[in-house]
Amino acid sequence: MISGHDKERAVRRALSLAALIAGSISGLIFFFLFYFSLPIISSGLIGEFLTRGWDPDKGVLGILPMIVGTVYIAGLAMIWATPIGIGLAAFIQLFSPKPLGKILRWTVEFMTGIPTVVYGFAALFFLVPAMRKIFSYGTGLSVLTASVMLALLVLPTITLIAQDRLATVPESQVLAALSLGASRMETFLYVLLPGAWRGLISAVVLGGGRAVGDTLIALMLAGNAVALPGSLLDSARTLTAHIALVTAADYESLSFKAIFVCGLVLFIFAGSNIILLRLVERLKR
């Protein structure tokens, strides 16, 4: 008969193996991206590549417009989604009646299962014409349009993680504050927020990672212009959309290698997110 100690050791080994496999896959992906980016990195053109525009017909291969487009669209999406997501999480956790809170939670969970392409098509038929009519400028495919729909896409991620973190604050502390006469808003500000702020940061960081990594919303709604956007109503292209759109018949061309540099930049951003989350976890201790 297998003892409890043996079972625990087997589980630990299985988890260690799973962690090793996941880490190895991540390392292989990084090596793959770095290897195919090496011709541009070793050529000394990496500085120009990161600071110039994109015009292969003229021999200009730079991803600055895509980096700026990614920062604009993802950054704006987080500006829209963060206060709404945390506010909705607080409403579900503290302010709403329990039946309503459960319905809202189920609705947000349902939103996570909606395919991204459905959000994109809905925006093409409703949001894009509305933007074009409201601002009377351009085609409606713009930084603003893409950021609004991307905010809706990352909203469930922020809301669910934030609500789970708010739920970790001991209920006894919440009830004690309410019994002492604190309003629900005061309880949120002085009890829930101090007790869960690290978790809320994690929610925002993970939401930001999804915003940067999304492809379809930017591909369908941003207009995909390879130029620096002059305003929120101009078209732009993100790094992920650029990878999806750029094709090269010659696998040895710099145009093809440029795709892997874009992937390397995104990989480094994802790694930075993980490091930031680890730092937040250490603050918890």
Helices and strands as residue ranges (DSSP letters): H 4-42, H 46-51, E 54-55, G 56-58, E 60-61, H 64-90, I 91-95, H 98-112, H 116-122, I 123-127, H 128-135, H 143-166, H 171-179, H 184-187, I 188-192, H 193-213, H 216-221, H 239-245, H 254-284
